[in-house]
């Protein structure tokens, strides 16, 4: 069972690689995100270790010398957790734990642990538990399991092991049971979706921590939980929203992330069904984040993976109130970067050529909300009259933007 108890504060070090497929700049971005993941899970990062390799070492991920360096530092500083930025194979995990003699986690385990913390409903907890068991199955021989499980902490929540008792047969039986349970719930939720009446379904999608829940609250005048941490929203929330006199359904979904564990994509099938079955996607982007273009690409890749990439979409670039840039001096001839591009300049780049309606807003201060609401109204209205041509709902077109604010 998933434990919802508060875990103790712990200190960790991070480990990542610069490879032929991952540049140093890209690694820094991933490590920044990994540190935020660790913070969300409840850990303080003491130090980062990086190494340049052609590809990860098949036995220990990092080279022997780097592994010894990390091991010595961990022992000297009494660090309890080492977190790797990529998913470790069962053999890598076993070898590293034997050498380090401390708890070793990978990015997948860390994300699963955060999901275990965030799961509130029985359905979400079942989904997370299934993903954890699928991750755990090939990793039953972990040396720290029976020694550390009772202490709690990051990576310790959820389907725990008790030495010899838990074997592959028991795990497989539990996975089968959870899958059967989810099938029943998926069928119930599918019926609920079909019973929502003749209203257009819209879904908020986007990278984690881009402000989807804040936007949901502003549009629906509800009180969906929002926090400046990754995966603050895990349970799907559906609200009826009315713009002008046009009602539609708005769904707040779980945030996406780079290197999203495949176990989560599979176990969160019903949550992703809300995206798959939506008539309109509202893709929310945190434009204040220096890697927002990568976030857009990551979300689009996941949408393609779940076959939802061809749906009508509105691009909403959020957090313009938090946007900043470094203006270059006129005599500075060094190559510029994304950090040197102003918001006005961004608006003239690929965003201006997007095939989707695009708007720049602040969900916090509601800047440019009338423009966004009119955009949503137009798209929902277009879908509604094509999807439900015989619906007796009467529409009044907006004659001026002030109506949007009602």
N, C-alpha and C positions, 0 to 999 in steps of 0.2 A: 504493500500500500504506500501511497505517496504521503510523506510527512510534511505538514505545513508549519512545523515549529520553526521559530526564529533560529537561524544558525549563528554560530559564534563568529565574531570578527576574525579574519585570518589574513596572513601575509603571503604573497605569492611572487614568483618571478615568471616572466614571459619568454618564450623561445620561438624564433622564426627564422626562415631561410630566404636568402637571395639566390634564386635559381635562374636557369635560362628562360623559364616561363614566368618569372616574377622578379621585376626590377627592384632596386633599392627603394625608390620612391613609392612603389606599390606596396612593398613590405611595410614601410612606415605607416601608410594608411591602414593596412590590415592590423598592424600592431596597436595603433591608436584605437581602432574599433574593438580589438581584443581586450584592451585595458578597460574600455567602457563596459564591455560584457562582464569582465571580472568585478568591476565596481558595482554593476547591477546585481550580480550574484552575492556580493557582500565581502569582497576581498580588496585589499590594498596592495597595489603593485610596487614592489621594492626595487626591481631592476629588470632590464630587458637584455636578452642575449640574442645576438644574430650571427649568422655565419653564411659565407658564400660557398655554395656547392652547385655542381652541375645538376644534381638531383638528390633528393633525400636519401640518406643511408638506409638500406633495407633492414638493418638490424637495430639501429638506435636513432634513426631520423637525422641526428647531427653526427659530425665526425667524432672519433674517439677522444681527441684532445679537447674539443669543445664540451663534450659530455663530462669529462673529468673536471674541467673548469667550473661548469655549472654545479656539479656534485660537491666540489670543495667549497664553493660560495654558499650553497644551501646549508651545508653543515656548520660553517663558521658563523653564519648569520641566523641560524636556527629557523630557516624558512620551512614552512610545512607543506607547500604546494608548488608544483612546477606545471605551468600551462603552456601547451604547444598550440601554434596557430593553425595547424592542419590536423585532419583526422589521422590518428595513429593506427597502424595495423595491430592486431592482437599480439603478435610476436614483438613488435617494437615496444608496445606498452609493457609487456612482461619484462623485457630486457632492461628498459629504463627504470622501472620500479625496483628491480633487483640491484641495479647499480646505484641509484639515488637514495634508496631506502626512505623515500618520502612519497606522499601522494602525487601521482602524475595524472593530469587531465589533458584532454585535447579539446579543440574548439567545439566539436560535436557534443561531447559530454557536458561542457560548460553551458551551451545553449539549451540542452535538454534539462539541465538543472534549473535554469532560469524559468523555463516553461513549467517545471514542477512547482516552483514558488508561486507563479502567477495563476495557475489553474484554480478557478474558484468553483465552477459547477462540476457536477458528477460527470457530465459528458466530457468536459475538457480534461478532467483528471484521468478518465479512461483513455483518452487519446494519448496523453503524455505517458501514461504507464505502458501502453503498447509500444510506443517509440523507444522507451527506456529498455524494455525487455528485448526488443529487436537489436538494440545496440549491445546489450549485455550478453546475449547468447554466445557469440564467439569469444567472449572475454571472461569466461568463468574461472580462470585460474589466477586471477589477480592476487598478488601476495598480500596487499594491504587490506583486503576486503574484511576479513574476520577480525583484524586487529583494530581497524579504524572506524568501522561502520557505526558503532555505538556512540562515537564522539560527535557525530553529525558534521555539518560543514558542507562546503561546495562539492558537488558530485556524489554526495552521500544520501540524497533524498531518493525516495521512490522504491522501486522493486529491489530491496536489499537481498543480499545473500547470507546464508548462515553456514559457512564452510561446506561440508560434504553433503548436507541435506539437499541443497539446491543444485540439481544437475540439469543437463540439457533436456531430459525428458520432461521434468517439471516445468522448465521454462517454456518449452514448446506447447505443453498443455495449456499453460496460462495465456500464451499468445493466441492460441485457437479460441479460448474462452473469451478473451477481450475482443477479438475480431468478430465473433458471433454477437457479442453485446453491442458493438458499434454498428453492425448491420441492422439490428433492430432499431437503434436510435436514429441511424441514417434514414431508415424508412419512415419513421415518425416525423423527422424534420423535413423530409421530402413532401410528406402530406401537408405539413404546416405551410410550406412554401406555396403549395398548390391552392391552399385555402385563404391566401392573403387577398383574394379579390382581384378585380381588374384594375390593377395599378401598375405603373411602370416601376421596375426594380432598378435601383441604382446602388452601386457599391463603391465605397472608398477603398482604394488600394494605394500601396506605396511602401517605401522602405520603412523600417522601424524607426520610431521617434521623429517623424516628420510633421506631426501635428494633426493626424487624422481624427483623433478623439476630440481635440479642441475644436476642430472644424465641425464635427458631428454635433457637439454641444451647441455651437453657435447657430447652426442651421435648424436643428430640431428643438432648440430651447429645452434640452434635456440635461441630465447630469451624469454623463458617461465618465468613468474614471480616466483621468489623464495625468501623466507624470513625466518628468524629464528623465526617463530611464528607458532602456531598450525593452521591448515587449510589454509595455505597461498594459496594453489591451491584449487579452488572449481569447476570451469568450466573445463570440460574435454577438453584436447588438443590432437590432432592427428597429427603426423608428419611422412613423408616418410623418412626412414633412409636407407642408403646404406653402407654395410660393405663388402669390396672387391668389387665384382660386383653383389652382391645379395641384391635387394631392399626388404624392408618389412615395415609394418606400426607399429608405436610405439605410444601408448596412455598413457598419464599421467592422472591418476584418483585421485579422492578425497581421502585423507588419512583416515584410519580407526582409531578408538579409543575405549578403553574399555568403557563399558556401553553406547554404541552408541544408541541414542534414536531411538525407533522403528518407530517413525513418519518419521525420515530421511531415514531409510532403505526403507520405502514404497514410499516416495515421490521422492527419487532419483533412481527410478527403471531404467530409461533409462541410467543414468550414470553407474549404476552397470551392465547394459546390455553390456557395453563395456568390462567389465571383463568376464561376462558370455559367450560372443561370441568370446573372444580371443582364438587364437590357442596356445599361449604360454604366461605364466605369469612370470614376472620377479619380484620376491619378494625381495624388498629392506629392509634391516634391519640396524638400527643404532647400531652398536656394541659398541659404546662408552657409550651408555646409560646403566646404571646398571640393568635396568629391561627389557633388550632387549628380553630375553627368554619369558617373559610374553607377550611382544608385538607380538612376533611370534605366540604364542598360540591364542591371540586375533584375529589376522588377519586370521589365519586358521579357527577359529570358524565362522567368518563372511563369509569366502569363502564357508564353508560348508552350512551355512544358505542360501546362494544364489545359491547353487548347482554348485559351480565352483572349488571344492576342488580336483577333480580328473584330472585336466588339467596338461599337461606338465609344469614344472616349473624350473626356475633357481634361486638359493638362492644367493643373492648379499649382503654381509655384508659390509656396507659402513662406512665411517668416521674412518678408521684405523689411519688417521693422528691425530685424536682427542682422541684416545684410551689411557687410563692410568690405572695403577693398583698399589695396595699397596703390596709391597713384604714383606712377613713375615720373621722375624728373625728365624734362624735355631733352636734356643732354645725356640721359642714360641710354646707352646703346646696347646694353645686355638684353638677351632674349626675355620677353615677358612671359608671364604664366597666368593661370586662371585667377590668381590672387590680385592681378593688376587690372582686371576687367570690371568696369562699373556696371551697375544694374541696367542703365540705359543701353550700354553696349551689348550686354547679354541679350536684351530684348530684340536686338537687330541681327543676332546670329541665327543658328538653326531653329531657334524657337519661333522666329517670325515666319519661317518656311514650313512649320509643322502642319501636317494634314489635319490635326485636331485643333478645335478651339482652345485658345491658350489665354490664361489670365494670371496676373501677379497680385497676390493678396497678403494680408496678415490676419490669420484667424484670431489672433490675440486682440488686436486693435480694431479689427473689422474694416481695415482700409481696403478699398476697391470691392467691397461686398456687393453693392448694387450691380456692378458690371458682371461679377461672377454669378449672382442669382439670375440675372437676365439670361446669361449664357446657359445655365442649367435649365431654366424654364423653356427656352427655345428647343433644346435637345429633347427634353422629356415630352414636350408638346408634340414635336415631330414624330417621336416613337409612338406616342399614345394614339394619335389619329391613324397611324398606319397599322398598329397592333390591334386596336379595339375600335374599328370604324363604326360599329353600331352601338357603342356605349352612349347612353343618354346624358353624359356629363356635359354641361355647357361651359364653353371657354370664353373668356373675355381677353382679348389681346392687350398687352400693356401699351398704353398710349404715351406714357412717359416713365422715366426711371424711378420716380418717387413711389410708384405703386409697388416696386420691388421691395421697398423697405417695410411694407406693411406686414 
